[in-house]
Amino acid sequence: MYSFVARQPILNRQQQPVAYELLFRQGLENVFPNISPEQATNKLIAEQFLTQPIEHLIGDHPCFINFPESLLLQGLADSLPTDKVVIEILETATPDAPLLQKVQQMKQQGYRIALDDFTLDARWQPFLPYIDIIKFDWRTSPVEEIRQFIDSHSHLKLQYLAEKVEDQAEFEAAMAMGCHFFQGYFFSRPEVVQQKTLNASQLTLMRLLKEVNKEEPDFDRIEALLSSDVSLSYKLLRYVNNMRYGAGKPITSFRQAAVFLGNRELRRFVSLVTTTSVGEHKSPELYHMCLVRARFCELLSLHRPQWTNPSEAFLCGLFSLLEALLEQSFEHLLQDVPVSAAIVQALVHNRGELAFYLAFIRDYEAANWPRIAKRAEKMGLNEAEVARLYLEANQWANLLSQPEK
């Protein structure tokens, strides 16, 4: 399964890239698909922020993301890292009191906010003290009106971006007018980037949706469902820690994440992942292996509790195939997911007790009986006991894959 996004650079007056605008795409064809702006923004966030570090796409630069008014008011943008995004309010938004209150709240949280395709509507005036960047469409906005607006608002700390700049003369005119940033075909067309992305089991998602929408959700049940799907696990930890960016010790367990989010935010997360996963092609064998590895590592850990934490062993096994699923290195994948040092040591450096558990399961998958015998002896197990543990892990994984009656 792949995700697609168009990335267009935003340049400064020296024509150096300072940011990128991200535009949702459904394939390599560089056109906006026939879906609603809400669907496009939902899918873009799920695919580019919840699956992999956004730095792979934008480097050290921030990115501009279009937000329909409804998604802003629902709080979807609140899950994004403040240092990595500029929130673009679309020109279709209504400049009313609820939106102003939301903009003030986001500004207080540290978000940078831009008005996209600014129409010079006077109703936006109360918003301007909280706005960082105003984008003018060079093809549709009268140049003289842009000039007058910039001149009459010099008392505000506004920066201006001229978009759809198509030649040298337009670039020079925008600079002379006082624009700080520039975007358009004169500099670069949007470039479509294809990346490997994760799938979430539709069956697990349906069960999770049912659970989080109960009047009194069962957090034990929710934790079990989250633990059963590598995609959900990875995305949840990224989602919750994006929300807590800079707020001290990161959250590292599913229960912590679910309790921290609360019912409303947890429903939003599950709904986001569900709506953006419809129709995805599955990799059932790899996902099944993730589950088997997770449970097998956990069972091994239970035999040596003084050495490792069983929940850490489970997470290590669950994430052990992320490189294959996403075709990226663990060094990159674990940058923004707060896992323990022991898990990093195992997955990135192949060291430590957890790395021994992973090597154990790999030997079993490869039917390397001499090595299995040596590893079993080291753990004080006989081969029959190891076979029982592996069978139990398989049965557990199979049970999770069965339709719920």
Residue pairs with C-beta under 8 A, 6 or more apart in sequence:
1 196
1 197
1 198
1 199
1 280
1 281
1 283
2 194
2 195
2 196
2 197
3 47
3 48
3 51
3 194
3 195
3 196
3 197
4 24
4 25
4 26
4 27
4 28
4 192
4 193
4 194
4 195
5 22
5 23
5 24
5 25
5 44
5 47
5 48
5 57
5 192
5 193
5 195
6 22
6 23
6 24
6 25
6 30
6 190
6 191
6 192
6 193
7 20
7 21
7 22
7 23
7 57
7 58
7 190
7 191
7 192
7 193
8 20
8 21
8 23
8 183
8 188
8 189
8 190
8 191
9 17
9 19
9 20
9 183
9 187
9 188
10 17
10 18
10 19
10 20
10 21
10 64
10 161
10 181
10 182
10 183
11 17
11 18
11 181
11 182
11 183
11 187
12 18
12 180
12 181
12 182
13 175
13 180
13 182
15 182
15 187
17 61
18 61
18 181
19 58
19 61
19 62
19 63
19 64
19 86
19 181
20 57
20 58
20 61
20 62
20 63
20 64
21 63
21 64
21 65
21 88
21 183
21 190
22 44
22 48
22 57
22 58
22 63
22 64
22 65
23 32
23 44
23 66
23 190
24 32
24 33
24 40
24 41
24 43
24 44
25 31
25 32
25 33
25 192
26 33
26 35
28 192
28 194
29 192
30 189
30 190
30 192
32 40
33 40
35 43
36 68
37 66
37 68
37 90
37 92
38 68
38 70
38 71
39 275
40 66
41 65
41 66
41 67
41 68
41 71
41 76
42 71
42 76
42 272
42 275
42 276
43 276
44 65
45 65
45 76
45 79
45 80
45 272
46 235
46 272
46 273
46 276
46 277
47 195
47 197
47 276
48 54
48 57
49 79
49 80
49 238
49 242
50 234
50 235
50 238
50 239
50 272
50 273
51 197
51 198
51 231
51 234
51 235
51 238
51 326
52 195
52 197
52 326
52 328
52 332
52 333
53 332
53 333
53 335
53 336
54 63
54 81
54 84
55 335
56 195
56 328
56 332
57 63
57 193
57 195
58 84
62 83
62 84
62 85
62 86
62 112
63 84
63 85
63 86
64 85
64 86
64 88
64 114
65 77
65 80
65 85
65 86
65 87
65 88
66 88
66 90
66 116
67 76
67 77
67 87
67 88
67 89
67 90
68 90
68 92
68 93
69 89
69 90
69 92
69 93
69 94
69 99
71 77
72 87
72 89
72 93
72 99
72 102
72 106
73 98
73 99
73 102
74 268
75 265
75 268
76 268
76 272
77 85
77 87
77 106
77 111
78 106
78 109
78 243
79 239
79 242
79 243
79 269
80 87
80 242
81 242
81 245
82 109
82 110
82 111
82 112
82 245
83 110
83 245
85 111
85 112
86 112
86 113
86 114
86 132
86 133
87 106
87 111
87 112
87 113
87 114
88 114
88 115
88 116
88 135
89 99
89 103
89 113
89 114
89 115
89 116
90 116
90 117
91 115
91 116
91 117
91 118
91 119
93 99
95 121
95 123
95 124
95 126
95 127
99 127
100 126
100 127
100 130
103 113
103 127
103 130
103 131
104 130
106 113
107 113
107 130
112 132
112 133
113 130
113 131
113 132
113 133
114 131
114 132
114 133
114 134
114 135
114 161
115 124
115 127
115 131
115 133
115 134
115 135
116 135
117 135
117 136
117 137
117 140
117 163
118 124
118 134
118 135
118 136
118 141
119 141
120 141
120 145
120 149
128 153
128 156
128 158
129 156
131 158
132 157
132 158
132 159
133 158
133 159
133 160
133 161
133 181
134 158
134 159
134 160
134 161
135 160
135 161
135 162
135 163
135 183
136 146
136 160
136 161
136 162
136 163
136 179
137 163
137 164
138 162
138 163
138 164
138 165
138 166
138 170
138 174
138 184
139 164
143 173
143 177
146 177
147 177
150 160
150 177
150 178
150 179
151 178
159 180
159 181
160 177
160 178
160 179
160 180
160 181
161 179
161 180
161 181
161 182
161 183
162 170
162 171
162 174
162 177
162 179
162 181
162 182
162 183
162 184
163 182
163 183
163 184
164 183
164 184
164 185
165 171
165 174
165 182
165 183
165 184
165 185
165 186
165 187
166 184
166 185
166 186
167 186
168 186
170 184
170 186
171 182
171 186
174 182
175 182
196 325
196 326
196 327
196 328
197 326
198 230
198 231
198 234
198 235
198 325
198 326
199 231
199 277
199 280
199 281
199 282
199 283
199 287
200 229
200 231
200 232
200 235
200 273
200 274
200 277
200 280
201 228
201 229
201 231
201 232
201 282
201 287
202 277
202 278
203 401
203 403
203 404
204 225
204 228
204 229
204 232
204 400
205 232
205 270
205 273
205 274
205 277
206 274
207 225
207 404
208 222
208 225
208 226
208 232
208 270
209 270
209 271
209 274
211 217
211 218
211 221
211 222
211 225
212 222
212 263
212 266
212 267
212 270
213 267
217 263
217 266
219 255
219 258
219 259
222 254
222 258
222 266
223 254
223 255
223 258
225 232
226 232
226 233
226 236
226 254
226 257
226 258
227 233
227 254
227 294
227 314
227 318
228 291
228 400
229 287
230 287
230 290
230 291
230 294
230 318
230 319
230 321
230 322
230 325
231 273
231 287
232 273
233 254
233 315
233 318
233 319
234 319
234 322
234 337
235 269
235 273
236 254
236 257
236 269
237 251
237 252
237 257
237 337
237 338
237 339
238 336
238 337
239 257
239 269
240 251
240 257
240 260
240 261
240 269
241 250
241 251
241 336
241 337
241 338
242 336
243 261
243 265
244 250
244 251
244 260
250 338
251 257
251 260
251 338
252 338
252 339
252 340
253 311
258 266
261 269
283 325
284 401
286 321
286 324
286 325
288 397
288 401
289 321
289 365
290 317
290 318
290 319
290 320
290 321
291 318
291 393
291 396
291 397
291 400
291 401
292 361
292 390
292 393
292 394
292 396
292 397
293 317
293 318
293 320
293 321
293 358
293 361
293 393
294 314
294 315
294 317
294 318
295 314
295 317
295 392
295 393
295 396
295 397
296 317
296 357
296 360
296 361
296 364
296 389
296 390
296 393
297 313
297 314
297 316
297 317
297 354
297 357
297 358
297 361
298 310
298 311
298 313
298 314
298 317
299 389
299 392
299 393
300 313
300 357
300 360
300 379
300 389
301 307
301 308
301 309
301 310
301 312
301 313
301 314
301 357
302 310
303 379
303 380
303 381
304 353
304 379
307 353
308 342
308 353
308 354
308 357
309 340
309 342
312 340
312 342
312 343
312 354
313 354
313 357
315 339
315 343
316 339
316 342
316 343
316 346
316 347
316 354
316 357
316 358
317 357
317 358
317 361
319 339
319 343
319 347
320 347
320 358
322 328
322 330
322 333
323 329
323 330
323 333
326 333
330 347
330 348
331 348
334 343
334 344
334 347
334 348
342 352
342 353
342 354
343 354
345 351
345 352
345 354
345 355
346 352
346 353
346 354
346 355
346 357
346 358
347 358
349 355
356 375
359 375
360 372
360 375
361 390
363 371
363 372
363 375
364 372
364 386
364 390
369 383
372 383
372 386
373 383
376 382
376 383
376 385
376 386
381 389
